[in-house]
Every structure is written in C-alpha cells, then in structure tokens.
Amino acid sequence: METVKDDVLEVFIQSGWEIFPVEHAAVYTIEDALAAVPELDGVKTKNVFVRDNNGARHWLLIVPHDHRVNMSELARQLPSTKLSMASPQRLQQHLGVTPGSVSVLAVINDHTGAVELIIDERIWQAPAVQAHPLRNTATVCIPHAALADFLTHVGHVPRIMRVP
C-alpha cells in the first residue's frame, strides 16, 4: 500500500511499528466512513470528545463504530458531573484536530495531559483498529501492539473499560 505522508505516521515509521494506510474521500460521519473507506483490516471505531459540565475535564472516548454512548451512565461511572460533547474549539485546542479528523492518534497533540483517554474494552481487545492520521482523508489499520507502543511513547495510558 502507498504510504500516507503525515507527521503522526512518521512516529510509527521511525519506531518500526506496523501501520497500513489508505487514502479516501473526506469523511465526517460513521456513515461517510462506511461508504468511502476501502476494505481495511481492523475494528472500525467511533471517537467521541467530551467534557464535564464545568469544562475542567476532557475525555477522548474510543468505542466501536456502532456503539451509542450513554453519557449519563458514563458520567456516573467516571465519576464526573454531566458530560456533553466538547466544542470544535476545545477539540482544536486540546487535540489539534478538527471534527471528522479526531482519532486515538490525536493524543500525540495533548502535550499537557489535559485529555483523559478511555478505550472501550472491545476496541482494546481487538487485534487491530482503524484510525484517522489526524485528517479525515486517510485511515490506517494499526495492530494492537503498535497502538499500545504508540500510547506509551506519547505518554497516554488509556483507561480500559466497557463504555456504557
């Protein structure tokens, strides 16, 4: 496969971690991705960036693409105040990406550790996952070992849980 040229993927290449990228038309929703992304190994994910009621805490949730997150139950389990979707401005400020481009790889831009990463156990247990390389015109398949090494490299220890 053709190598996608992106800074975040250069980290994988320089570290010798496997990735399998594909280019495609811009996608903004799960439905867009299902239609536009060529056949690729790995579990399809949905990436949800949320904040607490005060805007003091932020979470990046990585869940199966067809999972609907129960925000009130998740807030209870964390524990947290009421959760809501974070604004595009907060997404840009904390993860350096725009809506449609967020993925687990965006934690590379969270240099202050302001974003808590939660990965659903069904995603974490998968042999490989699909993610955008910080833009919505490509998707990469990342084997589990490479993802775990990447998260260690960028200093983000995920909380693994069954996201309600």
Helices and strands as residue ranges (DSSP letters): H 7-15, E 20-23, H 30-36, E 45-51, E 58-64, H 71-77, E 84-85, H 88-95, G 104-109, E 115-120, H 121-124, E 128-131, E 138-143, H 144-153, E 159-161
